[in-house]
Amino acid sequence: MIGARSLPRPLRLRRPGGWPLLSLAGAAVFAFWAGIAVFGGLLAPHAPGEFVDSWDTLAPVSAQYPLGTDYLGRDVLSRIMAGAKYTVGLPFLTAGLALFAGLVLGVSATLMRDAFDTALSWLMDTFNSLPSTIFAMVAVAGFGTSIPVLATVITVLYIPSAYRNVRAAAQTVSRLDFIDAARVRGESSLYIIFREILPNILPNLLTHFGIMFIYIALLLSGLSFLGLGIQPPEADWGALVAENMVGLSYGAPAVFAPALCLISLTVSMTLMVDAVSRRRKEP
């Protein structure tokens, strides 16, 4: 009988000693969009709100307009490059803030335990049970659609999931022998957190950050598509799809280009998350 350990492992394209090639491609695509988010406003061929050709609306791809024009005759490429700072930058910021808050609360609950851990876990479970899209829609409709409101609402929405993830990972590590040895040596709580717990849960944190980034990017784009996200004259990629829906029957690139950009962004992050997750599980 052939043991499970003797079965051949599936073949994956890899760089020797590195990430899978698909994950490297995903990292390159994500780095490209991150660069566009930072420098897109400077590199765009036209100002995002400039009416470059008001007589040629929803134009097809051409040498002058590589992604066509939108329903008002504005250059779609310039609009996408300018909107990247919202579609890429805002999810990156809110996922980072949610992960940081979840890290502080999760590690604190692991070290204190007992009543504090129970009360905090109950509170986070309550927030985690709220439907994220509906909660965001209600909050934005009530408090306005400014960028600070969007960032605050989305950060609060994703703190519970970050907390649960950090708490589970930190509790697993805190039960290991080297943590007991550190306590016996008389090490402080800060030493245990920064030198023992955090280095061992870092791959878990990176994986969860990537997952939150994907969900937040899709949530923000969905809100903008419904008119509750980034407001005119600014626009993220979800808003660009919504405002050019009139061109769907014409097959205008102004409708499909922002959607394809969003797909490439989320797929690239998914490939990166998959690579980090696989390396974490490998012996």
N, C-alpha and C positions, 0 to 999 in steps of 0.2 A: 504493500500500500504506500502510495507516494504521500509524504507529509506535506502540509500546507506550505512550509517554508521552502520546499524544493520546487514549487511551481514557478514557471518563468514569469517575470514581471513585465507588464506592458512596455513596449518601446516608446520612448518620448524623445523628441528632438531636443538636444541640450548642447549648450556650450560646455566644453570640458571644465568641470569644477565650478559652474555657474548656474544661472537661472535657465529654465527652458527658453527656447528661442521665441516662442509665442509671447512669453511673459516679458522678454526683452523688447519685443515689438510693442507690447502694450505700454511699457515704461517710456519708450521713445514717443509714442503718440501722446501720452499724458504730459510728458515734458514739453512737447510742442504746444499743447493747449495751455499749459501753465505759462509758457513764454508769451503766447498771444494774450492771455489775461493780463499780464504785466505790461507788455509793450504794444498791444494791439491798437490802442488809441493813437500811438505815435506812428505806427507803420501802415495804418489804413490808407488806401489811395484817395479816399474822399472823407470829408467830415460826415459822421453818422447821420446827421439830420439834413444834409445838403441835398436839395432837389436837383440832381445832376441832369435829369431828363424827364421833365414833367409830362412830355408828350409820348413817352415810350414806357408805359407802366407794364409791370409783369413781363418784361422783356426776357427772351431766352439767353442762354449762355453765348457770350461773344468775346472777342479780344478786348474790347473796351470794358465790358462788365463780365468778369470771369464767372460770376454766379447769377447773372441777370440783374434785373431791377425789381423793386417791390411795388406794391399797389399805388404808391405815390411817386414812383420814378426814382427812388433812392437806390444807391449801390448796395446790393445785398451783402457782398463780401465785406464792405466797410461796416455794415450793421452787425454782422456776425463777429467780426474782430472786436468791435467796441462792446458788444454784449457778453463777450467771454469773461470779462471781469466780474460779472454777476453770476453767470452759470458755473464758472469754475471757482472764482474767488470767494463768493458767499458760502457755498457748501463747505469749502475748505476751512473757512473761518469758524462757521457754526459747529462743524464736526469736531474741530480742535477744542473749542470752548466746552462743548458737551463732554468730550472725553476727559478734559482736565477736571471739570467738576465731578464727573463720575469717578475719576481716579482718586481725588481727595476724599470723597464720601465713602467709596468702596474700601480703601485702605484703612480709613478711620473706623469703619464698622468692623473690619477684620480684627483690628487691634483691641477695640473696646468691647465688642460683642455684647452679650446679655441684652439689657433693656434698650440700649441705644441702637444696637443692630436690629432688634426686632421692630422697634418703632420706625426706623428709617426704611427698612425693607417693606414694611406695610405701606408707608407713604409712597415709595417708589412704585410698588405694585399697583397702587391706585392710579397714579399718573400713567403708568404703562398700559393700563387697560383702556385708556381713551383712544378712540380712532384718530390717528394723527392728521389725516386730511381734513376731516370734519372739524376737529379742534382748531386746526390752523385757519380754516375758513371762517369760523365763528370769531376767533380772536382778531384776525385781520379786519374783518368786517366791523368789529366793535371798536378797535383801537386805531384803525387807519392802515394804509398800505405803504407807509414809509419803510425805508431800508432798516433803520434801527428796530422798528416793531417786528419786521419779518425775521431779523436775526435773533431777537430775543425770544420770540415765540418758538422758532425752530430749535434753538438751543435748549429751551426748557423741555420741549417735546422729546428730545433724544438723550437727556441726562439720565432718565431711568434705565434705558437699555445699556448705556455705558456703565452705570453703577452696577447693575446685575452682572455684567460681564467681568468687570474688574473685581468685584467681590468674590465671585466664584473662583477666578484664577488666583487671587491673593489668598483665599482660604485654603486652596489646594497646596500652595507653596508653603504657607505658614505651618502646615502640619508635618513638614519634612524635618529630618534630623538636623540639618545644618542650621535651621532656625532655632531649634532647642539649644544647640551648641552655642549659638550667639547669645542667647538669653543667659545661659550658664556662665559665659564669659563676662557678663555684666554689660553687654553692649546696650546703647540707648535705643529708644524706639526709632529715632531718625536714622540711626545707622542701619537698623534692620530694614527699614523701608527702602532707603536709597542704595544700600550695598547688597542686600540679600533678596528682597521681594521684587523691586522694580526690574532689575536686570533679567530676572527669570520669567516675568510676565510681559516683557517688551514685545515679543513676536505676537502675542495675543492682542496687545493694545494696537499694534499696527494693522492687524487683520480687521479688528473691529472698527478702527478709524476708516479703513477703506470701504467697509460695508455701509457705515453711516454716510460717508460721502456720496455713495451711489444713491441711497434712498433720499437724501436731502436734495441732491441735484434734480432727481425726478419729481420730488414734492414741489420744489420751487418752480420748476418748469410747468408743472400742472397748475399751480396757483396762477402763474402768469398767463397761461392759456385761458384760464377762466376769468381773467381780468382782475385778480386779487393779488398779484405779485408785483413785479417791477412795473412802474407806471410810465406812460409817455411823458416826455419825448425819449426817455431811456427805454431800453428793451433788452431782455435776455432772450435766449433761444426759444423758450416756450412762447413768449409774447410775439416773437417774429413769425412763428408758425400760425398763431391765432390771427394776427392782423393781415396775413396774406392768404387766408383760407379761400377768399374769393377767386384766387388763381388755381385752385385745386382742379377744377374741370378743364383748365387749359394745360395742365402739366407744367405749371410755371416752377422754375427752380427755386423761387423765393419761398415756396412752401416746403419743398423737400430738403433743401440744403441745411437749414437749421436743425431739422429733425435728424438728418444723417450725422451732423456734427455732435449732437447730443448722444446718439447711439455710439459713435466712436469714443466719446469721452467715458461713458459708463462701461463699455466693453474693455477699454484699456485699463481702467481701474480694477475691473473684475479679474483680468489676467494677472495683474500685479498682486492682488489679494490671494489668488490661487497659488502663486509662486511662494509667497511668504508662508501660507498655510501648509504647503507641502514640505518646505524646508523645516518648519517647526516640528512636523511629525516624523521626519527622517531621523534615524539614529545617528 
